[in-house]
């Protein structure tokens, strides 16, 4: 792996739910240790409700951690002080959101958001330099500046809007872009174009990506490494080909088996996914996948498995992964 750009230690985020007299705690993210290197694309995969988007918002400082620490270029984010430091970090780690139809302000032209971001985060640029940079980033994401900069969002397709979102992030000179399911709301025919765009930006701009998705196939297509989340826990990590070709955790095996195979015989149901969904409101100790796991043993009921090294860069949180 390349030099570490960002890493977390014991990253945890809990939310209070329920009314005053019946207050409970929802464990959205529990004790996650992850790292992303310079120029690396890391995919964070898992089903809805697993905690992927919460991690994105923790890294972007939208949420503050309940416990744990985030390190960026060797510095603790908990020690950021002052508006200038927070603006510098926000420019280095911007987000691209899932919904291209609500992430752009419909009242302003495309150029407004990009120029405003540069004015806020890159105050050393003159007005003429900002306009030149506007055209550069639009061209970098595959848009024609003369045809795009003065349009309103409603005049663009979903794929074009998502490219504008990447242009807004790129204009801040980022080191890591957190892309929260950027293709899930796009037509299937244009998803590959946006995935290829992320790979091109890594090659041309040297930017790293945390690609959050529930689509295992796109993670394998794009990412160098894959992190698998389930019910707030990181359950498997390793090189993308290794994790998705030979998954060690039973949940990763279930995810991979759910990918449609066009060569397989048509079936109405898959009996391999059985059991109750995970309980993340005041959960008890033990593996959170145990109710759905065909390999569960008595130890899984009482002891929460920790990530452990299995060799070749693989880490798995499972008592029976061997």
VENVEN-V559845 format. One record per residue. N is the residue number from 0. RES is the residue in three letters. PSI is psi in radians with two decimals (* if undefined). D_LAST is the distance of its C-alpha to the last C-alpha in Angstrom with 2 decimals. Layout:
n = <N;N>
res = <RES;RES>
psi = <PSI;PSI>
d_last = <D_LAST;D_LAST>
//
This chain:
n = <0;1;2;3;4;5;6;7;8;9;10;11;12;13;14;15;16;17;18;19;20;21;22;23;24;25;26;27;28;29;30;31;32;33;34;35;36;37;38;39;40;41;42;43;44;45;46;47;48;49;50;51;52;53;54;55;56;57;58;59;60;61;62;63;64;65;66;67;68;69;70;71;72;73;74;75;76;77;78;79;80;81;82;83;84;85;86;87;88;89;90;91;92;93;94;95;96;97;98;99;100;101;102;103;104;105;106;107;108;109;110;111;112;113;114;115;116;117;118;119;120;121;122;123;124;125;126;127;128;129;130;131;132;133;134;135;136;137;138;139;140;141;142;143;144;145;146;147;148;149;150;151;152;153;154;155;156;157;158;159;160;161;162;163;164;165;166;167;168;169;170;171;172;173;174;175;176;177;178;179;180;181;182;183;184;185;186;187;188;189;190;191;192;193;194;195;196;197;198;199;200;201;202;203;204;205;206;207;208;209;210;211;212;213;214;215;216;217;218;219;220;221;222;223;224;225;226;227;228;229;230;231;232;233;234;235;236;237;238;239;240;241;242;243;244;245;246;247;248;249;250;251;252;253;254;255;256;257;258;259;260;261;262;263;264;265;266;267;268;269;270;271;272;273;274;275;276;277;278;279;280;281;282;283;284;285;286;287;288;289;290;291;292;293;294;295;296;297;298;299;300;301;302;303;304;305;306;307;308;309;310;311;312;313;314;315;316;317;318;319;320;321>
res = <UNK;UNK;UNK;UNK;UNK;UNK;UNK;UNK;UNK;UNK;UNK;UNK;UNK;UNK;UNK;UNK;UNK;UNK;UNK;UNK;UNK;UNK;UNK;UNK;UNK;UNK;UNK;UNK;UNK;UNK;UNK;UNK;UNK;UNK;UNK;UNK;UNK;UNK;UNK;UNK;UNK;UNK;UNK;UNK;UNK;UNK;UNK;UNK;UNK;UNK;UNK;UNK;UNK;UNK;UNK;UNK;UNK;UNK;UNK;UNK;UNK;UNK;UNK;UNK;UNK;UNK;UNK;UNK;UNK;UNK;UNK;UNK;UNK;UNK;UNK;UNK;UNK;UNK;UNK;UNK;UNK;UNK;UNK;UNK;UNK;UNK;UNK;UNK;UNK;UNK;UNK;UNK;UNK;UNK;UNK;UNK;UNK;UNK;UNK;UNK;UNK;UNK;UNK;UNK;UNK;UNK;UNK;UNK;UNK;UNK;UNK;UNK;UNK;UNK;UNK;UNK;UNK;UNK;UNK;UNK;UNK;UNK;UNK;UNK;UNK;UNK;UNK;UNK;UNK;UNK;UNK;UNK;UNK;UNK;UNK;UNK;UNK;UNK;UNK;UNK;UNK;UNK;UNK;UNK;UNK;UNK;UNK;UNK;UNK;UNK;UNK;UNK;UNK;UNK;UNK;UNK;UNK;UNK;UNK;UNK;UNK;UNK;UNK;UNK;UNK;UNK;UNK;UNK;UNK;UNK;UNK;UNK;UNK;UNK;UNK;UNK;UNK;UNK;UNK;UNK;UNK;UNK;UNK;UNK;UNK;UNK;UNK;UNK;UNK;UNK;UNK;UNK;UNK;UNK;UNK;UNK;UNK;UNK;UNK;UNK;UNK;UNK;UNK;UNK;UNK;UNK;UNK;UNK;UNK;UNK;UNK;UNK;UNK;UNK;UNK;UNK;UNK;UNK;UNK;UNK;UNK;UNK;UNK;UNK;UNK;UNK;UNK;UNK;UNK;UNK;UNK;UNK;UNK;UNK;UNK;UNK;UNK;UNK;UNK;UNK;UNK;UNK;UNK;UNK;UNK;UNK;UNK;UNK;UNK;UNK;UNK;UNK;UNK;UNK;UNK;UNK;UNK;UNK;UNK;UNK;UNK;UNK;UNK;UNK;UNK;UNK;UNK;UNK;UNK;UNK;UNK;UNK;UNK;UNK;UNK;UNK;UNK;UNK;UNK;UNK;UNK;UNK;UNK;UNK;UNK;UNK;UNK;UNK;UNK;UNK;UNK;UNK;UNK;UNK;UNK;UNK;UNK;UNK;UNK;UNK;UNK;UNK;UNK;UNK;UNK;UNK;UNK;UNK;UNK;UNK;UNK;UNK;UNK;UNK;UNK;UNK;UNK;UNK;UNK;UNK;UNK;UNK>
psi = <2.60;3.14;2.35;2.24;-0.83;2.51;2.77;2.66;2.01;0.59;2.18;2.41;2.09;2.61;2.40;2.32;2.81;3.03;3.08;-0.75;-0.14;0.75;2.28;2.99;2.13;2.14;1.51;-0.73;2.31;1.93;0.85;2.21;2.01;2.85;2.63;2.27;2.92;2.32;0.35;2.53;2.04;2.25;2.31;1.93;2.74;2.89;2.98;2.38;0.10;-0.24;0.12;-0.87;-0.51;-0.70;-0.71;-0.79;-0.47;-0.76;-0.54;0.04;0.39;-0.69;2.62;2.42;2.51;-0.75;2.95;3.13;2.57;2.26;2.23;2.06;0.71;0.05;2.45;2.26;-0.41;-0.25;0.15;2.27;2.37;2.69;-0.65;-0.73;-0.71;-0.67;-0.69;-0.71;-0.74;-0.59;-0.62;-0.48;1.28;2.92;2.57;2.18;2.90;-0.74;1.82;-0.17;-0.35;-0.13;-0.22;2.41;2.06;-0.24;-0.17;2.72;2.85;-0.69;-0.46;-0.89;-0.67;-0.81;-0.67;-0.70;-0.74;-0.66;-0.60;-0.72;-0.27;1.15;-0.18;-0.15;2.46;2.98;-0.70;-0.69;-0.65;-0.69;-0.68;-0.70;-0.61;-0.86;-0.64;-0.81;-0.58;-0.71;-0.62;-0.50;0.20;0.37;2.65;1.98;-0.79;-0.49;-0.23;-0.69;-0.56;0.17;2.74;2.72;-0.61;-0.23;-0.02;2.70;2.98;-0.73;-0.67;-0.70;-0.71;-0.59;-0.61;-0.68;-0.73;-0.62;-0.72;-0.75;-0.74;-0.53;-0.29;0.05;1.04;2.77;-0.45;2.21;2.19;1.88;1.85;1.67;1.00;-0.24;0.00;-0.42;0.19;2.73;2.54;-0.61;-0.36;0.03;-0.73;-0.61;-0.70;-0.67;-0.76;-0.61;-0.73;-0.72;-0.67;-0.70;-0.61;-0.75;-0.73;-0.62;-0.22;0.35;2.50;2.81;2.42;1.87;1.91;2.25;2.79;0.08;1.80;-0.64;-0.75;-0.56;-0.73;-0.61;-0.66;-0.67;2.66;-0.75;2.73;2.33;2.30;2.21;2.53;2.12;0.75;-0.12;2.53;2.06;-0.33;2.57;2.49;-3.13;2.50;-0.82;-0.74;-0.82;-0.72;-0.30;-0.69;1.23;2.45;-0.59;2.42;-0.56;-0.70;-0.67;-0.69;-0.74;-0.81;-0.68;-0.36;-0.17;2.17;2.40;1.97;-0.28;-0.21;2.77;2.46;2.27;2.63;-0.46;2.79;2.00;-0.05;-0.42;1.70;2.94;-3.14;2.65;2.82;2.60;1.98;0.09;1.97;0.99;2.62;2.82;2.73;2.93;2.25;-0.17;0.00;-0.55;-0.36;-0.02;2.23;-0.17;0.15;2.44;3.07;-0.60;-0.54;-0.40;-0.46;-0.32;2.14;2.11;2.50;2.65;2.28;2.67;2.35;0.11;2.72;0.61;0.13;2.34;2.37;2.37;1.43;2.36;-0.41;0.39;-0.44;*>
d_last = <24.08;27.78;29.57;28.32;30.82;29.53;26.73;26.14;25.15;24.39;26.34;27.40;30.02;31.32;34.31;36.78;37.46;39.95;43.50;44.88;44.73;41.31;39.52;35.72;33.11;31.01;27.81;27.75;25.54;23.67;22.63;21.72;21.23;21.86;23.88;25.98;27.63;31.17;31.67;28.17;27.43;24.48;23.78;22.89;21.95;21.73;24.02;27.38;27.39;24.03;25.94;26.17;29.97;30.11;28.17;30.68;33.57;32.25;32.03;35.51;36.85;37.95;36.10;35.91;32.63;32.67;30.62;28.91;30.27;30.57;31.42;33.37;34.37;33.74;35.91;35.10;36.26;37.27;40.00;41.56;45.21;47.98;48.36;48.28;44.81;43.37;45.16;43.84;40.22;40.83;42.21;39.26;36.67;38.37;36.93;37.47;37.43;36.31;39.79;42.23;45.04;45.04;43.80;47.16;50.40;52.61;55.79;55.33;55.19;52.07;53.52;53.93;50.30;49.59;52.81;52.38;48.92;50.34;53.33;51.15;48.52;50.46;53.88;54.83;55.43;58.88;59.56;60.06;56.80;54.92;56.46;55.49;51.91;51.92;52.79;50.22;47.22;48.40;48.65;45.24;43.60;45.57;48.56;52.24;53.65;57.20;56.06;53.45;54.53;57.36;55.75;54.66;51.12;52.50;53.80;50.34;47.61;44.17;42.72;45.63;45.21;41.56;42.66;45.25;42.51;40.80;44.27;44.82;41.62;42.41;45.92;44.58;43.12;39.54;36.66;33.99;34.60;32.63;32.85;32.15;31.65;34.66;34.68;33.86;37.59;38.84;39.82;37.23;39.72;39.78;36.18;35.36;38.39;37.16;33.67;35.47;37.67;34.79;33.71;37.36;37.84;34.92;36.55;40.14;39.97;36.90;35.59;31.95;30.62;28.32;28.21;27.43;26.90;25.46;25.90;22.71;24.95;27.16;24.33;23.12;26.80;27.68;24.96;23.58;20.60;19.24;18.51;17.47;19.17;19.22;21.89;22.65;19.18;17.43;13.96;12.91;14.80;15.27;17.71;19.05;18.56;14.89;14.08;16.46;15.97;12.20;11.15;7.65;9.36;11.25;14.43;14.24;13.80;16.87;18.77;18.40;19.40;22.43;23.89;26.92;27.08;30.79;30.31;28.76;31.00;32.28;30.75;32.07;28.94;25.18;24.01;20.34;21.24;22.45;23.02;24.76;24.64;23.31;25.74;26.40;29.81;29.49;25.85;24.66;21.62;18.31;16.02;18.62;16.78;16.46;19.72;18.62;15.00;14.68;11.45;13.08;13.44;16.33;14.77;14.55;18.35;19.33;16.97;16.46;13.05;13.79;12.79;10.87;10.83;8.18;11.26;13.99;14.91;11.82;11.38;9.49;10.82;8.56;7.98;5.46;3.82;0.00>
//
